Amino acid sequence: MKTKRLVILGSTGSIGVQTLEVVRSLGERFQVLGLAAGRNVTLLEEQARQFQPRLIWSEDDGARRALEAAAGPGARWTPLEEQAAHPDADLVVVGTVGRAGLMPTLAALRAGKAVALANKEVLVMAGAVVTRAAAQGKGQLLPIDSEHSAIWQCLWGERRSSIARILLTASGGAFRDYTQEQLARVTPEEAMQHPTWQMGRKITVDSATLINKGFEAIETRWLFDVPLERIEVVLHRESIVHSLVEFVDGCVKAQLGEPDMRVPIRIALCYPERVPNAARSPIDLARIGELHFDAPDFRRFPALSLGLKAGRRGGTYPAALAAADEVAVNHFLAGRLRFTDIAGLLEDVLSTHVSAADTDLEAVLEADAWARTYAEDWVRAKV
Amino acid sequence: MKTKRLVILGSTGSIGVQTLEVVRSLGERFQVLGLAAGRNVTLLEEQARQFQPRLIWSEDDGARRALEAAAGPGARWTPLEEQAAHPDADLVVVGTVGRAGLMPTLAALRAGKAVALANKEVLVMAGAVVTRAAAQGKGQLLPIDSEHSAIWQCLWGERRSSIARILLTASGGAFRDYTQEQLARVTPEEAMQHPTWQMGRKITVDSATLINKGFEAIETRWLFDVPLERIEVVLHRESIVHSLVEFVDGCVKAQLGEPDMRVPIRIALCYPERVPNAARSPIDLARIGELHFDAPDFRRFPALSLGLKAGRRGGTYPAALAAADEVAVNHFLAGRLRFTDIAGLLEDVLSTHVSAADTDLEAVLEADAWARTYAEDWVRAKV
């Protein structure tokens, strides 16, 4: 058993923290080579003390001394991209949120690393660029998201050409049973009450608008090379069935489990092995009793349509949508936008944006910048 | 694309008829080399005329001339075992019911054939003998039953050592909602009303007693080399989830689809390819709406416990149980036994039988003969 050396980007976020929990539970299989995070220096310092990484970095330059000291003798201040492409790294976990994960992901893939990707925006923004980088550098993308992990597992031992349809399941988010009128009045605090998953703030709001599923459909398109036309969203309130794949012969496979992000994290870390998990809670279907499925309501959750539409259009539409969504969610969380305004803003972005012909990195970053400016202006005009 | 040459044993039964339907729909991929059936000469003659097999056989010797003529010039009267081991056969479909499938299955496996097995009793009676024959002759067992096909598909791309648990789903049969008192009074006609599957008479009664699932657990044990202790039965009335596999890391995979035996038949015939099926009806989970799961009621359906118990005990207990069940079901269908007597008889068989130390073919056939005699005596004493 070779020890895998991990770089964890975004180690203080929801995915980062759970990744370290999984790493701890797996003992000698893993060694933490690098940790990088934003501004939660207190937690990063604690992680550095515990895992003694050789590479450490935080957005907060002022914490450099303290963090290097906590990481132990020989620890080096190493920014995200450098950690991602470090010669000693076997697997790079990208647990950052928003645009921050893009450049490190590209760096890792170009350096031929395996990248366990939890950051949705990376593929949504720049799927073409990322998959190109993976092909050129012989890097490998491993999904961490529960839905994509489910699809991935359903495809083990199958040919890509056998895929007829992918069914992405959606819990429906915090407001799945709300009327349109109620939706207009929800608060950021209410949006944080996700019915089944414990996740970061941005993703929890994205789950509530359902744009999350639009993004996941776009990621699915790039991860598994399936056109958007063959990707469907089905509501499934229990979040037990994590997604399904229908094959050309009519068979359907699904992956199931209690909602627990540590499971897909573990799968990605251990791949291609299935490592026994003594702490697993075996699924008890008789206790679960019922699994529900329903069609999504595009009228109440227009952001889902917008996400799928951006995906079908391709080009830089998804990048513009993702950037605008980041701005919109921030303003919603700060109390400056109503929940229903998020989709309003996104609709305007999508109808105003003009995609670049080439979706190279430059075009993507340009679309991103354009959409952020557009969104900020939109919010300013609204408030 | 190489044409696969098929031998279909039990071609006039439920599985045989559906296999020929699948073969017809797949055009040039298959050629029917041999057909063999029991006493439904009319249907066999029609099949022979349509598929022009080189090998033909029926239990009814008197029909030989007519059948050979229907099969066309050069057609040869060829008994089951000889068809199964024929040098030109690529795949042998064993769709017979009861003990009749055993010797042909062994012959095919010893000759290194792929055997698509729908006949439950073969593995229940003689799993050790059959798997030994497959190993020695380099034959391959492909399951046709929907549950085993589901498990099989869930295991593609997985290691056997990764299996933690297998969850066999059971519709619950015709009487799943009956009280114990009602069960004592049911008629053979009522037992034929299976809620989700169209199957043969014997299997439909076995589904109603739930011994069917005990048999399937034993088959699972042999097909996938998983001890009975790791095989569980879960009630699932819709028969949409055809079975599930839980892996050591806590992930669960399932295979789903509308209940249609032609789907698993098609999988086994086409393996290792997934051949596009234009006629497939894509699963519509939103329309299905709900999937239910429940624990089986061993008190109302004691035959299920008996099946699992025989499986755990091993030796010739399963062979004795299967033989006695065949006798019991025949007498029930003929109106000579009450439905609840079936389990009563099986319980007595299991507690009276003494397993042989070696489960070679001789011991299996001896146990089979013993149980049939015991069961006939039991019925005679009862009536």
HADDOCK unambig.tbl for C-alpha pairs under 7 A between the chains (distance, minus, plus):
assign (segid A and resid 156 and name CA) (segid B and resid 156 and name CA) 6.85 0.50 0.50
assign (segid A and resid 156 and name CA) (segid B and resid 157 and name CA) 4.93 0.50 0.50
assign (segid A and resid 157 and name CA) (segid B and resid 156 and name CA) 4.93 0.50 0.50
assign (segid A and resid 157 and name CA) (segid B and resid 157 and name CA) 3.70 0.50 0.50
assign (segid A and resid 162 and name CA) (segid B and resid 274 and name CA) 6.25 0.50 0.50
assign (segid A and resid 234 and name CA) (segid B and resid 286 and name CA) 6.90 0.50 0.50
assign (segid A and resid 248 and name CA) (segid B and resid 274 and name CA) 6.69 0.50 0.50
assign (segid A and resid 248 and name CA) (segid B and resid 275 and name CA) 6.62 0.50 0.50
assign (segid A and resid 248 and name CA) (segid B and resid 276 and name CA) 4.52 0.50 0.50
assign (segid A and resid 248 and name CA) (segid B and resid 277 and name CA) 6.18 0.50 0.50
assign (segid A and resid 249 and name CA) (segid B and resid 274 and name CA) 5.71 0.50 0.50
assign (segid A and resid 249 and name CA) (segid B and resid 275 and name CA) 5.48 0.50 0.50
assign (segid A and resid 249 and name CA) (segid B and resid 276 and name CA) 4.66 0.50 0.50
assign (segid A and resid 249 and name CA) (segid B and resid 277 and name CA) 4.75 0.50 0.50
assign (segid A and resid 249 and name CA) (segid B and resid 280 and name CA) 6.98 0.50 0.50
assign (segid A and resid 250 and name CA) (segid B and resid 277 and name CA) 6.62 0.50 0.50
assign (segid A and resid 250 and name CA) (segid B and resid 280 and name CA) 5.41 0.50 0.50
assign (segid A and resid 250 and name CA) (segid B and resid 282 and name CA) 6.40 0.50 0.50
assign (segid A and resid 251 and name CA) (segid B and resid 256 and name CA) 6.64 0.50 0.50
assign (segid A and resid 251 and name CA) (segid B and resid 257 and name CA) 6.09 0.50 0.50
assign (segid A and resid 252 and name CA) (segid B and resid 255 and name CA) 5.57 0.50 0.50
assign (segid A and resid 252 and name CA) (segid B and resid 256 and name CA) 5.00 0.50 0.50
assign (segid A and resid 252 and name CA) (segid B and resid 257 and name CA) 6.03 0.50 0.50
assign (segid A and resid 253 and name CA) (segid B and resid 254 and name CA) 5.60 0.50 0.50
assign (segid A and resid 253 and name CA) (segid B and resid 255 and name CA) 4.36 0.50 0.50
assign (segid A and resid 253 and name CA) (segid B and resid 256 and name CA) 5.99 0.50 0.50
assign (segid A and resid 254 and name CA) (segid B and resid 253 and name CA) 5.60 0.50 0.50
assign (segid A and resid 254 and name CA) (segid B and resid 254 and name CA) 5.11 0.50 0.50
assign (segid A and resid 254 and name CA) (segid B and resid 255 and name CA) 6.19 0.50 0.50
assign (segid A and resid 255 and name CA) (segid B and resid 252 and name CA) 5.57 0.50 0.50
assign (segid A and resid 255 and name CA) (segid B and resid 253 and name CA) 4.36 0.50 0.50
assign (segid A and resid 255 and name CA) (segid B and resid 254 and name CA) 6.20 0.50 0.50
assign (segid A and resid 256 and name CA) (segid B and resid 251 and name CA) 6.62 0.50 0.50
assign (segid A and resid 256 and name CA) (segid B and resid 252 and name CA) 5.00 0.50 0.50
assign (segid A and resid 256 and name CA) (segid B and resid 253 and name CA) 5.99 0.50 0.50
assign (segid A and resid 257 and name CA) (segid B and resid 251 and name CA) 6.08 0.50 0.50
assign (segid A and resid 257 and name CA) (segid B and resid 252 and name CA) 6.04 0.50 0.50
assign (segid A and resid 274 and name CA) (segid B and resid 162 and name CA) 6.26 0.50 0.50
assign (segid A and resid 274 and name CA) (segid B and resid 248 and name CA) 6.69 0.50 0.50
assign (segid A and resid 274 and name CA) (segid B and resid 249 and name CA) 5.72 0.50 0.50
assign (segid A and resid 275 and name CA) (segid B and resid 248 and name CA) 6.61 0.50 0.50
assign (segid A and resid 275 and name CA) (segid B and resid 249 and name CA) 5.50 0.50 0.50
assign (segid A and resid 276 and name CA) (segid B and resid 248 and name CA) 4.51 0.50 0.50
assign (segid A and resid 276 and name CA) (segid B and resid 249 and name CA) 4.66 0.50 0.50
assign (segid A and resid 277 and name CA) (segid B and resid 248 and name CA) 6.18 0.50 0.50
assign (segid A and resid 277 and name CA) (segid B and resid 249 and name CA) 4.75 0.50 0.50
assign (segid A and resid 277 and name CA) (segid B and resid 250 and name CA) 6.61 0.50 0.50
assign (segid A and resid 280 and name CA) (segid B and resid 249 and name CA) 6.97 0.50 0.50
assign (segid A and resid 280 and name CA) (segid B and resid 250 and name CA) 5.39 0.50 0.50
assign (segid A and resid 282 and name CA) (segid B and resid 250 and name CA) 6.38 0.50 0.50
assign (segid A and resid 285 and name CA) (segid B and resid 293 and name CA) 5.75 0.50 0.50
assign (segid A and resid 285 and name CA) (segid B and resid 294 and name CA) 6.95 0.50 0.50
assign (segid A and resid 286 and name CA) (segid B and resid 234 and name CA) 6.90 0.50 0.50
assign (segid A and resid 286 and name CA) (segid B and resid 293 and name CA) 4.98 0.50 0.50
assign (segid A and resid 286 and name CA) (segid B and resid 294 and name CA) 4.04 0.50 0.50
assign (segid A and resid 286 and name CA) (segid B and resid 295 and name CA) 5.27 0.50 0.50
assign (segid A and resid 289 and name CA) (segid B and resid 292 and name CA) 5.57 0.50 0.50
assign (segid A and resid 289 and name CA) (segid B and resid 293 and name CA) 4.75 0.50 0.50
assign (segid A and resid 289 and name CA) (segid B and resid 294 and name CA) 5.97 0.50 0.50
assign (segid A and resid 290 and name CA) (segid B and resid 290 and name CA) 6.48 0.50 0.50
assign (segid A and resid 290 and name CA) (segid B and resid 291 and name CA) 5.54 0.50 0.50
assign (segid A and resid 290 and name CA) (segid B and resid 292 and name CA) 4.57 0.50 0.50
assign (segid A and resid 290 and name CA) (segid B and resid 293 and name CA) 6.16 0.50 0.50
assign (segid A and resid 291 and name CA) (segid B and resid 290 and name CA) 5.54 0.50 0.50
assign (segid A and resid 291 and name CA) (segid B and resid 291 and name CA) 5.05 0.50 0.50
assign (segid A and resid 291 and name CA) (segid B and resid 292 and name CA) 6.52 0.50 0.50
assign (segid A and resid 292 and name CA) (segid B and resid 289 and name CA) 5.57 0.50 0.50
assign (segid A and resid 292 and name CA) (segid B and resid 290 and name CA) 4.55 0.50 0.50
assign (segid A and resid 292 and name CA) (segid B and resid 291 and name CA) 6.52 0.50 0.50
assign (segid A and resid 293 and name CA) (segid B and resid 285 and name CA) 5.75 0.50 0.50
assign (segid A and resid 293 and name CA) (segid B and resid 286 and name CA) 4.99 0.50 0.50
assign (segid A and resid 293 and name CA) (segid B and resid 289 and name CA) 4.74 0.50 0.50
assign (segid A and resid 293 and name CA) (segid B and resid 290 and name CA) 6.15 0.50 0.50
assign (segid A and resid 294 and name CA) (segid B and resid 285 and name CA) 6.95 0.50 0.50
assign (segid A and resid 294 and name CA) (segid B and resid 286 and name CA) 4.05 0.50 0.50
assign (segid A and resid 294 and name CA) (segid B and resid 289 and name CA) 5.96 0.50 0.50
assign (segid A and resid 295 and name CA) (segid B and resid 286 and name CA) 5.28 0.50 0.50
